[in-house]
């Protein structure tokens, strides 16, 4: 199950791993670091704003980016939290052991920082493959520092409908905007770009856009150099943005938002023009039979994905489409795929956006009325609930009676034994108050019951001989008056007339409410459209089948390439895929389908993989690991990593800012190597642990011999990790190995450069390979 690596191949692996060791390994020749700490976010904002004058920011590279505290803060963002309680005091030591922050800051100030020497070329595994160029750790720190500064300058200046690459403005935020704000959409279209890398013309335009707000020649030249050396690359029309793939830099998102900021302003101006043409009405003064539907334009842009929705005519939408395409091609120099950017009906056609399917539907589709079976079940539940309440009330009265008798018995015993002695407190008063509260509760419950009041009124007021005149004349007047007063009190408190009227009024209000609700839902179904967000069922099933979770019949099957892993690593790999799917699609209408895929297909595929590894049966694996796939951590403590069936059942729409898609986990497997080589340091950013293991990266497209460009065999919209990383070896400690498999602990960032931003779970990434 594991093959022994020969001595020659082991030496080759180690030589490749230590090729850029001088940029990231420990270097004892550096002088002792200065006592500096990372700058805080508020202080960084103040520092950047201090360089603003006459409508522009000045000298940000030399005065802000090239500051040791800012570079140290950038290193802190790349630093994986290895359990240190005080990260601020832990980061500087680990950074200064690898390179000098002061020297790097001085090189940036003197314009001597060599970007090209900090880039690594990763050759593809096949002859005709594409070479991948990635930055090493020093250059990653500089890129992160530039991103932090540009974020402060531009983030608050972007339009409100711009999502992606912003704090708290991710996929689910955009989906919530579509579900809660968009009303009565009639036509929509998605702007698709033709697959194309940013060329020199695009970089020149980007530089001019930056110069409009930032007066800093050195910063602009640095951005140009990053594109020239291909340390940063932007490819529009692909499936890489926002997914955390190695070919995506952390700086790409904000640079793309800066480049398309002019387009966003153009859309906003067009929206304001349309709003200005619509007359303003006071909705309180309109009649109930008047339906006012103003023409509105909604826009959502997530990085390079653009969705335009209108509630107007088809001609208006067509003119808007032509205007947008013309602006993108002429003003920004981008190629638009006009065939896939055509307008569609929002009612009759679905549209794919951000990996989800959107459609305009009546409100009854999102909130359907209860069926007859559901109504019967609800009535049965209410009846059972009332029965349990009656049982509890009877039990409470019985216990109250027993407790009252015990209290009375105790009081009389104390009074009998006291023989005239006085107590410090008046126990009779305490008992009287307690019994009064119980009596008030009993009377209140009795008066609230219509049936009991009717029964007692009937017993006390009908068929009594004192109501006969002949008998009343022969009785004493005091007795007759007492009887009349009793009847008055009976009629006052026990007459069922008021209770009957109140009951009838309550029933009438319920009927009116149901009638009004039915009329309102009927009118809304005829006059209103809402947004339905659904997970693409066909694509999810195709992805499950492509990754070999299921066979041709749709039943779970084992993945034999994972057999070389430890049992806990196999479970963590499956858990990483399952949890990312649940987090990504939790806002969808058909979330139940995704739950079924995770709780059945992935769970039993994991069980069958473990059974294949140990040459046992499925029942034996379930008996050992249980159906929840329980494992033991390094402290021999039992833990459940794979989501349990109960946990999945209780999942729903959560407040997630920007969940990453599952492509990175699904399309890659790490295979542990059995090697006799000396241990190497962990390849995570600033990780000094030496208890590591070697793993080989196996990509899905290479393992299955499938070309991601062939849409017939690949899942449309599903991204792929760069092929140059296939069969590359990495050394990882146990913490970062778990982070890659599952992503539950740290924001893994890898030093050197082989993989950049390969996210696995909630921002956890495989961007930490030193080569």
Secondary structure, 3 states (H helix, E strand, C coil): CCCECCHHHHHHHHHHHCCCHHHHCCCCCCCCCCCCCCCCHHHHHHHHHCCEECCEEECHHHHHHCCHHHHHHHHHHHCCCCCCCCHHHHHHHHHHCCCCHHHHHHHHHCCCCCCHHHEEEECCCCCCCCCEEEECHHHHHHHHHHHHHHHHHHHHHCCCCEECCECCECHHHHHHHHHHHCCCCCEEEEECECCEECCHHHHHHHHHHHHCCEECHHHHHHHHHHHHCCCCCCEECCCCCCCCCCCCCCCHHHHHHHHCHHHHHHHHHHHHHHHHHCCCCCCCCCCCCCCCCCCCEEEEEECCEEEEEECCCHHHHHHHHHHHHHHHHHCCCCCECCHHHCCEECCCCCEEECCEEEEEECHHHHCCCCCHHHHHHHHHHHHHHHHHHHHHHHHHHHHHHHHHHHHHHHHHHHHHHHCCCCCCCCHHHHHHHHHHHHHHHHHHHHHCCHHHHHHHHHHHHCCCHHHCHHHHHHCCHHHHHHHHHHHHHHHHHHCHHHHHHHHHHHHHHHHHHHHHHHHHHHHHHHHCCEEEEEECHHHHHHHHHHCCCECCCCCECCCHHHCCCCHHHHHHHHHHHHHHHHHHCCCCCCHHHHHHHHHHHHHHHHHHHHHHHHCCCHHHHHHHHCCCCEEECCCCCEEECCCCHHHHHHCCCCCCCCCCCCHHHHCEEEEECECCCCCCCCCECCCCCCCEEEEEEEEHHHHCCCCCCCCCCCCCCCCCCCHHHCCCEEEEEHHHHHHHHCCCCCCCEECCCCCCCCEEECCEECEECCC
